[in-house]
Amino acid sequence: CLERLNRPDEAREHFAAFKRIEGDMKRLDELLSAGVARPGDPAPRREAAAVCRRNGQTQEALRWLRGALEVAPTDKLAHAALAD
């Protein structure tokens, strides 16, 4: 639509955001698989929380951080991310 309205700069910005979100969704799928493969490792859950937070999904990010702390209650990085 923006290209048809002769607004190519805006079109590029929106397309770049779309590609970033698309990449984030793919990464979330990978992190979900990693969490299943390594159930005691909080790292995939922390990274999933960061992806969700970057995309404005605060509640989902909190859910992922709670999951990280369930499997590793003393994980300092998860605590720090939760404090942020």
Buried (B, 14 or more C-beta within 10 A) or exposed (E): EBEEEEEEEEBEEEEEEEEEEEEBEEBBEEBBEBBEEEEEBBBBBBBBBBBBBEBEBEEBBBBBBEBBBEBBEEBEBBBEBBEE
